[in-house]
């Protein structure tokens, strides 16, 4: 892939992207602690990951990234999204419903 240019914009993009990934990982960790309560957020994250995986596949192909990179980056994100969507669908809405009832003000 060649040497990475030593310019401020490259340094900024590399570090800010890493920080964004770290923040997203923290969000996954926090929401996974109470799946019922964060059911909607987890669905959003799962489908967002699927879109991101598809976008990464397109970017990698368009940017002519090495074959190994192209076959691992986007597809691995798509695989994680598919697993998360499958697991969330197995949980169903019953768990989210029971969590909502816990916080209900009805007698």
N, CA, C and O of each residue as an XYZ file, in Angstrom:
428
protein
N       0.821     -1.187      0.000
C       0.000      0.000      0.000
C       0.864      1.249      0.000
O       0.368      2.338     -0.290
N       2.120      1.118      0.313
C       3.005      2.275      0.282
C       3.122      2.958      1.626
O       2.454      2.601      2.596
N       3.995      3.955      1.651
C       4.207      4.723      2.879
C       3.052      5.694      3.098
O       2.491      6.248      2.153
N       2.713      5.883      4.365
C       1.663      6.835      4.705
C       2.276      8.234      4.718
O       3.287      8.456      5.383
N       1.679      9.177      3.993
C       2.220     10.537      3.985
C       2.200     11.143      5.388
O       1.260     10.931      6.154
N       3.229     11.885      5.705
C       3.323     12.521      7.021
C       2.807     13.952      6.908
O       3.571     14.918      6.913
N       1.480     14.053      6.804
C       0.852     15.367      6.703
C      -0.199     15.498      7.808
O      -0.703     14.492      8.306
N      -0.526     16.725      8.188
C      -1.501     16.910      9.270
C      -2.853     16.249      9.007
O      -3.443     15.675      9.921
N      -3.352     16.323      7.766
C      -4.672     15.753      7.495
C      -4.655     14.228      7.631
O      -5.621     13.648      8.126
N      -3.587     13.579      7.205
C      -3.484     12.121      7.345
C      -3.390     11.750      8.819
O      -4.042     10.805      9.263
N      -2.590     12.481      9.572
C      -2.460     12.224     11.013
C      -3.817     12.393     11.685
O      -4.228     11.553     12.486
N      -4.512     13.479     11.356
C      -5.826     13.761     11.933
C      -6.825     12.653     11.601
O      -7.502     12.146     12.495
N      -6.922     12.274     10.327
C      -7.895     11.260      9.918
C      -7.622      9.910     10.570
O      -8.555      9.223     10.983
N      -6.360      9.527     10.664
C      -6.026      8.246     11.295
C      -6.413      8.239     12.766
O      -6.999      7.269     13.246
N      -6.098      9.295     13.478
C      -6.385      9.347     14.927
C      -7.868      9.537     15.208
O      -8.401      8.914     16.127
N      -8.546     10.383     14.442
C      -9.973     10.614     14.698
C     -10.798      9.374     14.347
O     -11.791      9.083     15.015
N     -10.399      8.646     13.309
C     -11.097      7.403     12.979
C     -10.902      6.366     14.076
O     -11.845      5.666     14.446
N      -9.685      6.265     14.595
C      -9.432      5.341     15.706
C     -10.262      5.712     16.925
O     -10.814      4.836     17.591
N     -10.354      6.994     17.218
C     -11.154      7.446     18.364
C     -12.633      7.133     18.151
O     -13.326      6.744     19.091
N     -13.120      7.300     16.927
C     -14.517      6.993     16.627
C     -14.800      5.501     16.803
O     -15.840      5.127     17.345
N     -13.882      4.650     16.349
C     -14.042      3.203     16.546
C     -14.049      2.855     18.031
O     -14.837      2.013     18.464
N     -13.185      3.491     18.814
C     -13.150      3.234     20.259
C     -14.461      3.662     20.911
O     -14.992      2.947     21.760
N     -14.980      4.810     20.525
C     -16.242      5.295     21.074
C     -17.391      4.351     20.703
O     -18.249      4.060     21.537
N     -17.408      3.879     19.470
C     -18.442      2.953     19.027
C     -18.357      1.637     19.792
O     -19.381      1.064     20.162
N     -17.140      1.159     20.029
C     -16.963     -0.057     20.825
C     -17.513      0.109     22.226
O     -18.136     -0.804     22.767
N     -17.286      1.276     22.815
C     -17.839      1.560     24.140
C     -19.356      1.567     24.124
O     -19.991      1.092     25.066
N     -19.943      2.102     23.060
C     -21.400      2.118     22.930
C     -21.954      0.695     22.847
O     -22.967      0.384     23.475
N     -21.295     -0.164     22.078
C     -21.713     -1.569     22.004
C     -21.629     -2.224     23.382
O     -22.529     -2.967     23.774
N     -20.574     -1.954     24.099
C     -20.367     -2.551     25.422
C     -21.458     -2.105     26.395
O     -22.034     -2.930     27.105
N     -21.741     -0.809     26.427
C     -22.746     -0.280     27.353
C     -24.141     -0.805     27.010
O     -24.881     -1.218     27.903
N     -24.502     -0.793     25.734
C     -25.844     -1.243     25.358
C     -26.018     -2.744     25.547
O     -27.133     -3.209     25.780
N     -24.946     -3.500     25.450
C     -25.066     -4.950     25.627
C     -25.313     -5.335     27.079
O     -25.697     -6.472     27.356
N     -25.100     -4.413     28.007
C     -25.325     -4.709     29.425
C     -26.810     -4.838     29.751
O     -27.169     -5.495     30.728
N     -27.675     -4.223     28.952
C     -29.123     -4.314     29.167
C     -29.800     -4.359     27.801
O     -30.291     -3.348     27.299
N     -29.815     -5.543     27.218
C     -30.312     -5.713     25.854
C     -31.778     -5.311     25.731
O     -32.177     -4.693     24.744
N     -32.567     -5.658     26.724
C     -33.987     -5.315     26.665
C     -34.223     -3.822     26.639
O     -35.039     -3.327     25.862
N     -33.518     -3.114     27.477
C     -33.695     -1.664     27.570
C     -33.179     -0.944     26.324
O     -33.754      0.058     25.898
N     -32.097     -1.455     25.745
C     -31.455     -0.792     24.604
C     -31.743     -1.506     23.286
O     -30.974     -1.394     22.331
N     -32.840     -2.232     23.240
C     -33.178     -3.045     22.076
C     -33.197     -2.228     20.782
O     -32.616     -2.645     19.780
N     -33.850     -1.087     20.796
C     -33.953     -0.249     19.600
C     -32.583      0.275     19.164
O     -32.278      0.297     17.972
N     -31.770      0.691     20.114
C     -30.422      1.186     19.795
C     -29.583      0.063     19.186
O     -28.834      0.291     18.235
N     -29.707     -1.144     19.728
C     -28.943     -2.274     19.203
C     -29.386     -2.635     17.785
O     -28.554     -2.995     16.952
N     -30.683     -2.542     17.504
C     -31.146     -2.760     16.130
C     -30.546     -1.716     15.195
O     -30.094     -2.040     14.097
N     -30.545     -0.469     15.637
C     -29.948      0.599     14.826
C     -28.466      0.319     14.572
O     -27.993      0.450     13.444
N     -27.743     -0.062     15.612
C     -26.317     -0.352     15.461
C     -26.089     -1.518     14.503
O     -25.173     -1.478     13.682
N     -26.909     -2.543     14.604
C     -26.754     -3.711     13.732
C     -26.957     -3.335     12.267
O     -26.146     -3.696     11.414
N     -28.027     -2.616     11.976
C     -28.287     -2.233     10.590
C     -27.289     -1.183     10.097
O     -26.932     -1.174      8.919
N     -26.842     -0.311     10.980
C     -25.798      0.654     10.605
C     -24.504     -0.058     10.244
O     -23.806      0.337      9.311
N     -24.190     -1.114     10.993
C     -22.999     -1.904     10.672
C     -23.135     -2.553      9.304
O     -22.160     -2.624      8.555
N     -24.329     -3.027      8.967
C     -24.542     -3.644      7.657
C     -24.305     -2.627      6.539
O     -23.657     -2.935      5.539
N     -24.828     -1.432      6.715
C     -24.612     -0.370      5.720
C     -23.131     -0.014      5.649
O     -22.575      0.132      4.560
N     -22.491      0.127      6.815
C     -21.063      0.444      6.843
C     -20.247     -0.630      6.130
O     -19.331     -0.312      5.372
N     -20.572     -1.894      6.365
C     -19.856     -2.981      5.698
C     -19.963     -2.886      4.189
O     -18.974     -3.072      3.481
N     -21.164     -2.596      3.688
C     -21.357     -2.451      2.244
C     -20.592     -1.243      1.705
O     -19.979     -1.315      0.640
N     -20.631     -0.144      2.436
C     -19.900      1.061      2.026
C     -18.397      0.785      2.004
O     -17.707      1.193      1.070
N     -17.888      0.099      3.024
C     -16.456     -0.223      3.063
C     -16.057     -1.112      1.893
O     -14.979     -0.937      1.327
N     -16.911     -2.066      1.523
C     -16.617     -2.905      0.352
C     -16.480     -2.036     -0.897
O     -15.545     -2.205     -1.679
N     -17.409     -1.114     -1.074
C     -17.349     -0.226     -2.234
C     -16.126      0.669     -2.227
O     -15.475      0.845     -3.257
N     -15.812      1.236     -1.075
C     -14.634      2.104     -0.965
C     -13.366      1.325     -1.274
O     -12.505      1.803     -2.012
N     -13.248      0.128     -0.714
C     -12.041     -0.678     -0.928
C     -11.861     -1.038     -2.397
O     -10.742     -1.017     -2.912
N     -12.959     -1.368     -3.074
C     -12.876     -1.692     -4.503
C     -12.519     -0.439     -5.297
O     -11.638     -0.480     -6.155
N     -13.198      0.673     -5.017
C     -12.954      1.917     -5.737
C     -11.531      2.419     -5.522
O     -10.913      2.946     -6.447
N     -11.006      2.259     -4.308
C      -9.660      2.735     -3.988
C      -8.578      1.746     -4.415
O      -7.391      1.997     -4.205
N      -8.978      0.629     -5.009
C      -8.040     -0.407     -5.459
C      -7.136     -0.882     -4.323
O      -5.921     -1.009     -4.478
N      -7.768     -1.142     -3.174
C      -7.014     -1.674     -2.038
C      -6.560     -3.087     -2.376
O      -7.140     -3.729     -3.251
N      -5.528     -3.581     -1.691
C      -5.073     -4.952     -1.946
C      -6.215     -5.958     -1.752
O      -7.121     -5.739     -0.949
N      -6.152     -7.049     -2.494
C      -7.216     -8.057     -2.483
C      -7.518     -8.555     -1.073
O      -8.684     -8.653     -0.689
N      -6.478     -8.871     -0.295
C      -6.686     -9.386      1.065
C      -7.420     -8.361      1.928
O      -8.284     -8.729      2.724
N      -7.089     -7.104      1.779
C      -7.751     -6.032      2.536
C      -9.231     -5.967      2.145
O     -10.116     -5.931      3.000
N      -9.475     -5.954      0.828
C     -10.838     -5.846      0.313
C     -11.698     -7.026      0.747
O     -12.890     -6.860      1.005
N     -11.109     -8.208      0.831
C     -11.864     -9.405      1.192
C     -12.039     -9.580      2.697
O     -12.759    -10.479      3.131
N     -11.392     -8.734      3.499
C     -11.534     -8.883      4.951
C     -12.245     -7.707      5.611
O     -13.080     -7.925      6.488
N     -11.949     -6.483      5.228
C     -12.501     -5.336      5.958
C     -14.023     -5.259      5.858
O     -14.711     -5.446      6.861
N     -14.547     -4.994      4.697
C     -15.994     -4.865      4.529
C     -16.755     -6.146      4.840
O     -17.737     -6.111      5.581
N     -16.319     -7.284      4.283
C     -17.030     -8.529      4.576
C     -17.045     -8.910      6.059
O     -18.029     -9.481      6.530
N     -15.981     -8.610      6.802
C     -16.002     -8.946      8.232
C     -17.009     -8.076      8.980
O     -17.663     -8.549      9.909
N     -17.140     -6.816      8.588
C     -18.148     -5.943      9.201
C     -19.546     -6.439      8.827
O     -20.444     -6.455      9.669
N     -19.731     -6.842      7.569
C     -21.020     -7.398      7.148
C     -21.358     -8.669      7.923
O     -22.507     -8.874      8.314
N     -20.363     -9.517      8.145
C     -20.589    -10.751      8.902
C     -20.993    -10.446     10.341
O     -21.933    -11.046     10.863
N     -20.287     -9.512     10.986
C     -20.649     -9.136     12.360
C     -22.062     -8.561     12.409
O     -22.817     -8.848     13.339
N     -22.421     -7.756     11.418
C     -23.772     -7.184     11.370
C     -24.811     -8.284     11.194
O     -25.854     -8.265     11.847
N     -24.529     -9.241     10.317
C     -25.473    -10.341     10.091
C     -25.677    -11.162     11.360
O     -26.801    -11.544     11.684
N     -24.595    -11.430     12.070
C     -24.704    -12.176     13.328
C     -25.526    -11.386     14.337
O     -26.387    -11.947     15.014
N     -25.264    -10.093     14.440
C     -25.996     -9.264     15.394
C     -27.480     -9.189     15.027
O     -28.336     -9.281     15.907
N     -27.791     -9.026     13.757
C     -29.189     -8.986     13.314
C     -29.870    -10.317     13.618
O     -31.009    -10.342     14.086
N     -29.181    -11.413     13.356
C     -29.744    -12.734     13.653
C     -30.013    -12.889     15.146
O     -31.096    -13.321     15.540
N     -29.039    -12.540     15.976
C     -29.215    -12.677     17.423
C     -30.315    -11.762     17.947
O     -31.098    -12.162     18.809
N     -30.379    -10.541     17.434
C     -31.429     -9.624     17.869
C     -32.804    -10.154     17.463
O     -33.768    -10.007     18.215
N     -32.904    -10.764     16.295
C     -34.192    -11.311     15.875
C     -34.583    -12.512     16.729
O     -35.771    -12.762     16.930
N     -33.609    -13.252     17.230
C     -33.900    -14.390     18.116
C     -34.420    -13.915     19.465
O     -35.272    -14.565     20.071
N     -33.916    -12.803     19.928
C     -34.368    -12.264     21.212
C     -35.825    -11.835     21.098
O     -36.625    -12.058     22.007
N     -36.155    -11.217     19.969
C     -37.524    -10.790     19.732
C     -37.904     -9.568     20.542
O     -37.094     -9.000     21.274
N     -39.118     -9.194     20.396
C     -39.607     -7.995     21.069
C     -40.106     -8.277     22.479
O     -40.401     -7.338     23.219
N     -40.208     -9.536     22.868
C     -40.703     -9.850     24.208
C     -39.797     -9.294     25.294
O     -40.270     -8.760     26.298
N     -38.492     -9.423     25.086
C     -37.566     -8.920     26.098
C     -37.643     -7.399     26.194
O     -37.621     -6.838     27.290
N     -37.732     -6.741     25.054
C     -37.856     -5.280     25.064
C     -39.173     -4.869     25.714
O     -39.226     -3.885     26.453
N     -40.226     -5.618     25.439
C     -41.531     -5.318     26.015
C     -41.501     -5.469     27.533
O     -42.052     -4.632     28.248
N     -40.860     -6.532     28.033
C     -40.803     -6.733     29.483
C     -39.980     -5.644     30.156
O     -40.287     -5.241     31.278
N     -38.943     -5.167     29.487
C     -38.139     -4.086     30.053
C     -38.939     -2.792     30.100
O     -38.829     -2.031     31.062
N     -39.743     -2.533     29.071
C     -40.572     -1.332     29.036
C     -41.626     -1.384     30.135
O     -41.914     -0.367     30.766
N     -42.197     -2.548     30.366
C     -43.209     -2.693     31.409
C     -42.625     -2.434     32.789
O     -43.329     -1.965     33.683
N     -41.353     -2.733     32.969
C     -40.695     -2.500     34.249
C     -40.702     -1.016     34.588
O     -40.840     -0.639     35.752
N     -40.551     -0.168     33.560
C     -40.472      1.271     33.772
C     -41.818      1.962     33.585
O     -41.889      3.191     33.606
N     -42.880      1.191     33.404
C     -44.208      1.756     33.184
C     -44.758      2.357     34.471
O     -44.472      1.882     35.571
N     -45.544      3.401     34.312
C     -46.162      4.048     35.472
C     -47.564      3.507     35.729
O     -48.243      3.948     36.656
N     -47.993      2.558     34.914
C     -49.327      1.996     35.095
C     -49.352      1.083     36.313
O     -48.346      0.452     36.638
N     -50.509      1.008     36.995
C     -50.605      0.128     38.175
C     -50.639     -1.330     37.808
O     -50.719     -2.187     38.688
